[in-house]
Amino acid sequence: MPLNGDPRPIGVFDSGIGGLTTVRELFARLPRESVVYFGDTARLPYGNKSKETVTRFSLEIASFLARQHVKCIVVACNTASSHALDTLRDRYDIPVIGVIEPAAKAAVAASPRGRIGVVGTLATVGSNAYADAIARLAPRAVVQQRACPLFVPLVEEGWLDHKVTRLVAEEYLAELKTADLDSLILGCTHYPLLAGLLHEAMGASVRLVDSGAEAALATGELLSARGLLAPASAGEPRHHFFLSDEPRRRSFARIAESFLGRALPKVSVVDQTDLPWFERSHASEPSIPSGETP
């Protein structure tokens, strides 16, 4: 284990581009770190798939990231964190950080009365992963959950403050608004882009917990504790993003950059012919020039 820093990149993956909100937090908190990101755009969404399928996809992606010589893997996808985290940790020697445990810890700390809400995909809410994690930390906490599947397409449409989005949020949050919550976990990487609207809907007394931001904080703490932070001598960080399918939407770059909060670095589409994509390096993969839309 390096004691004087480790210049290798951080690996991050999500079912699509929503995990770029987590990458944005990593950039803000760990500006020296390089990031390799994988978005499984060919097989999204994960939220309506079985645990076995999500686990298989997650293992394939982790195998690909390990071949990029990453020093840790951040599972930015809440569904994959719910279903595959233990399997990933058993399979790989490098640290694997999910979004569930850090967000549960933050929500408990922000909830003196133990009244916590969770919004997420059908799979994340159905797994009870957040409720179980909170119960381990605060057995007397009361957890109320609500699946909000329409939030993802609304965010990707760019309707962050649209009247339709407000009507959908009103419907989804009706029960949570009457639950007298201390905190609300945003259990999907898309949801931070709706934070303003959700904060307004829930009221100022409810603390919103961004699961991706908490995972980024946990990643920094882990790397620091293990002496794995990138040293100053490593120079400027280098980032590379991978997608499993070439986006056809003309608005791809705009949407992705709104998630990331900055211009996209080099984006490559992984060719899935010949050897399985997760068993190959990235040397021959086609790239999408930064700022261009396929």
PARO-704591 format. One line per 8 residues: number of its first residue (from 1); their letters; for each residue x, y negated, z negated of N, C-alpha, C. Coordinates in pm, whole numbers, plus 50000, padded with zeros to 5 digits. Each point is the difference from the previous one (the first is absolute). Layout:
NUM> a> X Y Z X Y Z X Y Z | ... .
This chain:
1> mplngdpr> 50085 50121 50000 49915 49879 50000 50087 49875 50000 | 49981 49908 50096 50083 49880 50004 49980 49915 49874 | 50110 49948 49949 49992 49916 49881 50014 49853 50035 | 50051 49970 50119 50026 49861 50039 49911 49955 50114 | 49886 50060 50013 49907 49959 50105 49996 50099 50114 | 49891 49995 50073 49978 50094 50109 49937 49924 50117 | 50069 49986 50113 49948 49922 50111 49896 50072 50085 | 49973 50127 49973 49903 50073 50081 49862 49934 49990 .
9> pigvfdsg> 49916 50017 50103 49869 49934 49999 49900 50069 49909 | 49895 49926 49969 49882 50054 49932 49905 50051 50108 | 49950 50121 49984 49900 50054 50092 49860 49973 49948 | 49912 49958 50088 49861 49970 49963 49909 50061 50106 | 49890 50063 49958 49904 50044 50102 49857 49980 49956 | 49915 49989 50102 49856 49983 49981 49930 50068 50116 | 49869 50016 49989 49923 50061 50108 49992 49909 50123 | 50031 49874 49985 49996 49905 50112 50089 49882 49969 .
17> igglttvr> 49947 49880 50021 50080 49880 49977 49966 49932 49867 | 49902 50053 49927 49963 49938 49873 50114 49995 49901 | 50089 50099 50007 50114 50004 49908 50096 49885 50018 | 49983 49922 50106 50085 49882 50018 49977 49899 49889 | 49885 50004 49932 49981 49912 49885 50095 50040 49887 | 50028 50129 49988 50098 50046 49901 50141 49959 50042 | 50030 50013 50130 50131 49958 50051 50020 49850 49975 | 49895 49922 50019 50008 49856 49973 50044 49975 49855 .
25> elfarlpr> 49945 50076 49907 50038 49985 49860 50144 50044 49977 | 50043 50106 50068 50140 50044 49989 50094 49892 50052 | 49965 49938 50112 50082 49892 50053 50012 49885 49900 | 49888 49969 49933 49999 49888 49907 50080 50032 49873 | 49987 50121 49950 50062 50036 49873 50143 50051 50015 | 50030 50060 50117 50131 50063 50021 50057 49952 50134 | 50036 49873 50010 50038 49942 50131 50127 50058 50061 | 50082 50069 49923 50122 50060 50056 49976 50138 50061 .
33> esvvyfgd> 49883 50057 49972 49976 50138 50041 49954 50012 50145 | 50055 50099 50070 49951 50036 50132 49882 50096 49984 | 49907 49996 50096 49880 50082 49992 49979 50075 50132 | 49972 50129 49989 49953 50080 50113 49855 50034 49971 | 49912 49955 50089 49856 50018 49980 49944 50094 50106 | 49910 50089 49957 49930 50087 50095 49850 49984 49982 | 49932 49962 50108 49855 49990 50000 49940 50106 50090 | 49917 50086 49946 49947 50114 50075 49876 49960 50080 .
41> tarlpygn> 50021 49910 50095 49889 49943 50077 49931 50102 50090 | 50066 50112 50029 49939 50103 50084 49893 50079 49925 | 50011 50002 49866 49913 50092 49925 49918 49930 49891 | 50001 49868 50000 49918 49930 49902 49853 50014 50036 | 49909 49983 49905 50025 49975 49857 50022 50130 49923 | 50067 49990 49887 50017 50115 49912 49883 50015 49904 | 49926 49892 49980 49897 49998 49896 49887 50099 50017 | 49981 50052 50122 49892 50096 50022 50053 50141 50029 .
49> ksketvtr> 50128 50024 49968 50061 50130 50027 50019 50080 49870 | 50019 50131 50015 50013 50087 49884 50135 49982 49932 | 50008 50046 49877 50125 49994 49926 50110 50076 50071 | 49967 50117 50055 50099 50083 50067 50056 49930 50124 | 49913 49936 50076 50045 49929 50120 50086 49879 49965 | 49957 49922 49903 50077 49882 49959 50136 50042 49946 | 50005 50110 49926 50128 50049 49947 50092 50043 50113 | 49947 50069 50101 50083 50042 50113 50054 49879 50075 .
57> fsleiasf> 49915 49902 50027 50046 49878 50068 50109 49931 49918 | 49980 49992 49869 50095 49931 49912 50135 50070 49999 | 50001 50132 50001 50125 50076 50003 50074 49978 50132 | 49927 49994 50109 50062 49974 50130 50066 49863 50003 | 49930 49901 49950 50054 49864 50000 50120 49989 49907 | 49990 50062 49883 50112 49996 49906 50123 50067 50060 | 49980 50107 50077 50112 50067 50068 50067 49905 50099 | 49918 49925 50074 50055 49902 50094 50077 49891 49927 .
65> larqhvkc> 49944 49947 49892 50067 49894 49925 50130 50049 49939 | 50000 50123 49950 50122 50056 49941 50112 50006 50103 | 49964 50023 50126 50100 50003 50106 50052 49861 50036 | 49933 49898 49952 50049 49862 50018 50089 49959 49882 | 50031 50097 49914 50092 49981 49887 49950 49893 49903 | 49872 50005 49968 49945 49907 49902 50040 50044 49859 | 50004 49904 49908 50039 50033 49862 49881 50026 49910 | 49881 49964 50046 49877 50031 49930 49886 49988 50099 .
73> ivvacnta> 49884 50054 49963 49882 49993 50085 49886 49938 49921 | 49941 49896 50054 49883 49937 49940 49878 50045 50078 | 49908 50070 49934 49877 50044 50064 49899 49887 49985 | 49995 49912 50100 49914 49883 49989 49853 50034 50017 | 49973 50113 50060 49862 50044 50023 49937 50053 49871 | 49889 49941 49959 49933 50045 49878 49948 50142 50014 | 49948 50036 50118 49950 50136 50020 50112 50102 49991 | 50113 49972 50064 50114 50090 49993 50056 50007 49858 .
81> sshaldtl> 50002 49888 49929 50044 50002 49861 49907 50087 49915 | 49870 49994 50031 49902 50078 49925 50018 50150 50023 | 50029 50038 50125 49998 50140 50038 50137 50068 50007 | 50105 49926 50035 50126 50065 50038 50120 49966 49914 | 49986 49910 49903 50116 49950 49928 50077 50111 49928 | 49931 50087 49929 50068 50107 49926 50075 50093 50094 | 49939 50032 50113 50065 50088 50097 50125 49935 50057 | 49992 49871 50031 50117 49929 50051 50113 49998 49897 .
89> rdrydipv> 49966 49977 49877 50103 49996 49895 50063 50137 49979 | 49922 50104 50016 50055 50135 49987 50092 50034 50116 | 49971 49947 50118 50071 50038 50121 50131 49923 50022 | 50005 49874 49953 50115 49914 50031 50077 49960 49874 | 50132 49992 50018 50087 49963 49889 50001 49849 49976 | 49972 49921 50104 50001 49855 49983 49873 49956 49927 | 50006 49887 49930 49881 49953 49928 49884 49972 50094 | 49878 50034 49958 49878 49972 50075 49908 49919 49909 .
97> igviepaa> 49963 49881 50043 49916 49909 49921 49864 49988 50066 | 49894 50023 49925 49865 49982 50050 49942 49869 49953 | 49877 49975 50038 49934 49875 49960 49905 50019 49883 | 49963 50125 49970 49898 50024 49898 50050 49966 49859 | 50110 50062 49961 50049 49983 49863 50037 49855 49967 | 50075 49929 50087 50033 49860 49968 49876 49912 49986 | 49900 50022 50087 49879 49917 49993 49919 50034 49876 | 49992 50128 49966 49928 50040 49878 50065 49937 49876 .
105> kaavaasp> 50131 50002 49996 50073 49940 49888 49973 49850 49989 | 50001 49931 50114 49975 49856 50000 49857 49969 49958 | 49905 50082 50047 49859 49977 49964 49977 50021 49852 | 50060 50102 49943 49985 50024 49856 50057 49882 49921 | 50117 49950 50042 50062 49888 49931 49915 49874 50010 | 49924 49988 50111 49918 49880 50022 49857 50015 49947 | 49972 50109 49930 49862 50029 49959 49993 50026 49849 | 49998 49893 49920 49998 50018 49854 49878 50076 49950 .
113> rgrigvvg> 49889 49994 50074 49880 50072 49959 49986 50135 50070 | 50098 50032 50085 49999 50129 50068 49890 50017 50102 | 49959 49892 50064 49895 50007 50100 50061 49971 50137 | 50014 50106 50081 50078 49993 50123 49917 50048 50118 | 50005 49924 50109 49933 50039 50124 50102 50041 50104 | 49956 50083 50093 50085 50046 50110 49919 49993 50129 | 50057 49939 50104 49942 50006 50134 50103 50064 50091 | 49953 50084 50092 50092 50071 50089 49926 50074 50107 .
121> tlatvgsn> 50071 50087 50072 49938 50082 50103 49918 50111 49936 | 49923 50069 50082 49921 50113 49950 50091 50106 49939 | 50114 50029 50065 50090 50104 49951 50066 49959 49868 | 50045 49875 49992 50066 49954 49878 49905 50001 49882 | 49880 49947 50019 49902 49999 49892 49955 50141 49968 | 49978 50082 50103 49956 50138 49977 50101 50086 49928 | 50128 49966 50014 50105 50078 49934 50008 49976 49850 | 49943 49887 49953 50009 49960 49859 50144 49978 49954 .
129> ayadaiar> 50091 49978 50095 50141 49984 49964 50022 49881 49908 | 49933 49889 50027 50016 49883 49914 49938 50024 49862 | 49881 50058 50000 49934 50026 49871 50085 50094 49915 | 50059 50102 50063 50084 50094 49926 50126 49933 49947 | 50063 49916 50084 50122 49931 49958 49971 49904 49885 | 49887 49930 50009 49962 49908 49892 49970 50077 49872 | 49933 50114 50012 49966 50081 49882 50125 50048 49927 | 50106 50028 50075 50126 50042 49935 50062 49886 49921 .
137> lapravvq> 49981 49878 50047 50060 49884 49934 49910 49943 49891 | 49869 50003 50024 49904 49942 49906 49874 50088 49998 | 50001 50104 49920 49890 50099 50000 49861 49940 49976 | 49994 49887 49933 49869 49941 49969 49954 49899 50104 | 50080 49978 50102 49963 49903 50104 49876 50049 50076 | 49920 49904 50043 49883 50028 50082 50033 49958 50143 | 49991 50095 50092 50037 49974 50140 49877 50014 50089 | 49975 49897 50079 49889 50002 50094 50057 49983 50141 .
145> qracplfv> 49964 50092 50092 50059 50002 50133 49894 49976 50108 | 50047 49947 50113 49910 49978 50114 50079 50015 50129 | 49956 50091 50085 50061 50013 50133 49951 49887 50089 | 50091 49940 50076 49968 49885 50086 50057 50022 50140 | 49952 50101 50071 50062 50037 50128 49993 49893 50108 | 49904 49911 49996 49988 49898 50105 50103 49888 49987 | 50064 49989 49886 50099 49894 49983 50116 50013 50099 | 50042 50123 50028 50116 50020 50088 49974 49947 50141 .
153> plveegwl> 49895 50041 50069 49977 49945 50134 49974 49850 50000 | 49939 49948 49895 49977 49856 49994 50132 49923 49989 | 50092 50053 49920 50132 49937 49988 50073 50006 50133 | 49996 50116 50065 50071 50015 50126 49937 49917 50112 | 49875 49966 49984 49935 49910 50095 50039 49855 49973 | 50064 49977 49884 50039 49864 49963 49890 49922 49933 | 49893 50067 49958 49886 49934 49938 50021 49990 49849 | 50100 49927 49960 50036 49994 49858 49906 49912 49920 .
161> dhkvtrlv> 49938 49902 50064 49907 49911 49931 49874 49980 50084 | 49961 50106 50067 49884 49997 50088 49872 50025 49920 | 49889 49948 50046 49875 50020 49928 49961 50147 49991 | 50035 50078 50102 49971 50143 49997 50080 50067 49890 | 50128 49963 49988 50085 50057 49896 49947 49964 49861 | 49952 49879 49985 49944 49958 49872 49874 50080 49966 | 49917 50026 50099 49879 50079 49976 50036 50144 49962 | 50099 50057 50068 50044 50136 49969 50059 50005 49859 .
169> aeeylael> 50084 49902 49966 50060 49996 49867 49893 49985 49892 | 49901 49920 50028 49891 49981 49904 49929 50132 49971 | 49978 50078 50105 49934 50129 49985 50088 50099 49924 | 50126 50009 50040 50092 50093 49936 50024 49967 49852 | 50010 49872 49969 50044 49958 49867 49884 49976 49902 | 49878 50021 50044 49884 49967 49916 50008 50064 49863 | 50025 50130 49995 50006 50069 49870 50124 49960 49921 | 50112 49982 50069 50123 49963 49930 49988 49861 49937 .
177> ktadldsl> 49926 49911 50064 49984 49864 49947 49921 49999 49869 | 49916 50101 49979 49922 50006 49876 50065 50089 49895 | 50120 50051 50030 50065 50095 49909 50090 49932 49897 | 50008 49867 50003 50079 49925 49901 50146 50050 49998 | 50063 50000 50118 50136 50054 50014 50106 49902 49951 | 50111 50057 49955 50121 49922 49973 50084 49987 50126 | 50009 50109 50076 50087 50003 50118 49937 50084 50109 | 50046 49976 50123 49953 50075 50115 50121 50039 50085 .
185> ilgcthyp> 50020 50130 50016 50111 50050 50080 49962 50000 50148 | 50082 49936 50082 49980 50002 50144 50072 50124 50052 | 49924 50109 50010 50058 50131 50028 50012 50033 50148 | 50036 49903 50081 50024 50021 50143 50092 49888 50046 | 50095 50032 50086 50098 49899 50042 49940 49888 50083 | 49880 50021 50055 49934 49893 50075 49938 49894 49907 | 49961 50041 49883 49917 49915 49916 50066 49872 49949 | 50133 49995 49983 50059 49872 49956 49969 49883 50092 .
193> llagllhe> 49976 50028 50129 49966 49891 50091 49861 49944 49972 | 49921 50073 49922 49868 49952 49959 50002 49947 49856 | 50118 49981 49944 50010 49963 49858 49925 49873 49967 | 50008 49901 50087 49929 49874 49974 49851 50020 49992 | 49946 50073 50095 49857 50028 50002 49959 50085 49880 | 50079 50102 49968 49967 50089 49888 50011 49926 49866 | 50099 49914 49989 50015 49921 49877 49879 49910 49980 | 49955 49939 50107 49882 49914 49994 49876 50080 49963 .
201> amgasvrl> 49988 50119 50058 49882 50083 49975 49996 50053 49857 | 50117 50040 49948 50004 50063 49867 50007 49898 49887 | 50050 49881 50027 50012 49899 49897 50140 49989 49945 | 50033 49885 49947 50137 49971 49956 50044 50084 49882 | 49906 50057 49925 50038 50077 49881 50050 50140 50034 | 49982 50045 50124 50040 50135 50040 50136 49992 50070 | 50099 50067 49945 50134 50002 50059 50003 50102 50114 | 50041 49955 50119 50016 50089 50113 50139 50062 49996 .
209> vdsgaeaa> 50007 50132 50013 50127 50072 49995 50029 50054 50141 | 50105 49950 50062 50041 50041 50133 50089 50123 49987 | 49950 50115 50045 50074 50125 49982 50134 49998 50073 | 50004 49938 50119 50124 49993 50074 50104 49913 49933 | 49956 49887 49946 50092 49910 49930 50057 50068 49876 | 49917 50075 49929 50047 50070 49881 50098 50111 50038 | 49977 50065 50113 50095 50103 50047 50134 49937 50036 | 49998 49881 50061 50123 49931 50034 50077 49963 49874 .
217> latgells> 49928 49954 49897 50064 49969 49872 50061 50124 49939 | 49928 50113 50003 50051 50125 49945 50123 50049 50078 | 50001 49976 50131 50114 50040 50082 50125 49923 49959 | 49985 49869 49981 50113 49919 49957 50053 50044 49865 | 49911 50030 49907 50041 50045 49867 50074 50134 50007 | 49950 50091 50083 50064 50131 50013 50138 49988 50063 | 50012 49923 50108 50129 49985 50066 50101 49932 49908 | 49955 49902 49923 50089 49932 49907 50048 50095 49892 .
225> argllapa> 49908 50079 49944 50036 50092 49893 50098 50107 50046 | 49993 50038 50127 50086 50106 50052 50123 49948 50074 | 50022 49870 49998 50115 49943 50068 49993 50011 50150 | 49877 49996 50056 49982 50020 50143 49963 49874 50077 | 49998 49885 49934 49971 49876 50071 50109 49970 50102 | 49964 49941 50112 50098 49966 50102 50097 49895 49947 | 50129 50021 50017 50098 49901 49951 50006 49880 50093 | 50050 49889 49949 50014 49880 50082 50091 50024 50119 .
233> sageprhh> 50096 50090 49984 50095 50030 50108 49935 50071 50117 | 49875 50046 49984 49933 50072 50108 49962 49908 50116 | 50001 49869 49975 49966 49905 50105 49850 49985 50019 | 49960 49946 50114 49858 49977 50028 49926 50133 50013 | 49880 50008 49941 49923 50125 50014 49956 50022 50144 | 49987 50126 50036 49954 50037 50133 49874 50086 49986 | 49896 49958 50068 49871 50068 49988 49962 50066 50133 | 49934 50114 49990 49952 50069 50119 49866 50062 49968 .
241> fflsdepr> 49902 49970 50083 49865 50053 49980 49968 50101 50110 | 49933 50108 49961 49961 50105 50092 49849 50020 49997 | 49943 50031 50115 49859 50035 50012 49990 50134 50071 | 49896 50077 49968 49984 50129 50065 49916 49991 50127 | 49949 49881 50031 49928 49981 50124 50012 49853 50040 | 49996 49975 50130 50013 49863 50050 49866 49930 49991 | 49990 49896 49919 49872 49930 49986 49956 49938 50132 | 49873 50015 50031 49946 49945 50124 49928 49868 49979 .
249> rrsfaria> 49971 49968 49875 49928 49876 49973 50091 49880 50026 | 49948 49903 50072 50079 49882 50031 50034 49921 49875 | 49924 50021 49896 50022 49924 49878 50095 50069 49903 | 50065 50110 50043 50085 50077 49908 50104 49913 49930 | 50077 49923 50078 50107 49921 49940 49944 49900 49899 | 49889 49935 50036 49940 49902 49908 49957 50066 49870 | 49934 50115 50011 49952 50069 49879 50118 50046 49915 | 50099 50063 50065 50115 50052 49925 50076 49888 49931 .
257> esflgral> 50016 49888 50069 50073 49888 49941 49921 49934 49888 | 49867 50006 50005 49920 49947 49889 50017 50087 49876 | 50017 50131 50019 50026 50090 49888 50140 49974 49943 | 50097 49986 50089 50140 49987 49958 50033 49861 49950 | 49928 49899 50049 50027 49863 49959 50118 49938 50071 | 50044 50060 50110 50113 49949 50077 50004 50072 50134 | 50091 49958 50087 50013 50066 50130 50047 50144 49983 | 49955 50085 50089 50038 50141 49992 50145 50019 50042 .
265> pkvsvvdq> 50071 50091 49931 50132 50039 50050 49982 50101 50114 | 50106 50068 50038 49992 50100 50107 49897 50107 49965 | 49911 50030 50095 49898 50103 49980 50019 50107 50106 | 50017 50126 49960 50016 50111 50093 49882 50093 49992 | 49961 50053 50115 49896 50103 50005 50069 50135 50009 | 49966 50090 49910 50066 50129 49994 49942 50091 50108 | 50085 50048 50088 49959 50093 50103 49975 50137 49938 | 49880 50055 50019 49965 50126 49935 50011 50120 50093 .
273> tdlpwfer> 50077 49987 50109 50025 50112 50089 50128 50072 49958 | 50027 50113 50065 50121 50079 49974 50000 50048 49855 | 50105 49970 49924 50003 50039 49860 49893 49922 49923 | 49946 50059 49893 49908 49922 49916 50066 49869 49960 | 49922 49892 50007 50057 49867 49976 50069 49988 49865 | 49949 50073 49900 50059 49984 49867 50128 50080 49983 | 50041 50074 50105 50125 50076 49993 50109 49934 50083 | 49972 49880 50052 50098 49933 50085 50043 49867 49943 .
281> shasepsi> 50117 49955 50045 50043 49865 49965 49923 49902 50087 | 50026 49872 49985 49923 49899 50074 50079 49939 50114 | 50111 50059 50039 50089 49936 50095 49936 49974 50136 | 49913 50091 50046 49946 49987 50135 49856 49953 50005 | 49950 49950 49889 49858 49963 49996 49976 49863 50062 | 49890 49985 50076 49970 49870 50060 49965 49898 49894 | 50026 49876 50028 49972 49895 49901 49906 49897 50058 | 49926 49935 49910 49916 49888 50037 50076 49874 49965 .
289> psgetp> 50038 49917 50097 50075 49879 49968 49927 49914 49899 | 50074 49944 49907 49940 49917 49896 49921 49886 50060 | 49877 49982 49947 49916 49890 50045 49917 50032 50121 | 50019 50120 50062 49922 50036 50117 49892 50098 49962 | 49893 50002 50076 49889 50088 49975 49989 50101 50113 | 49992 50131 49969 49990 50099 50105 49875 49975 50085 .
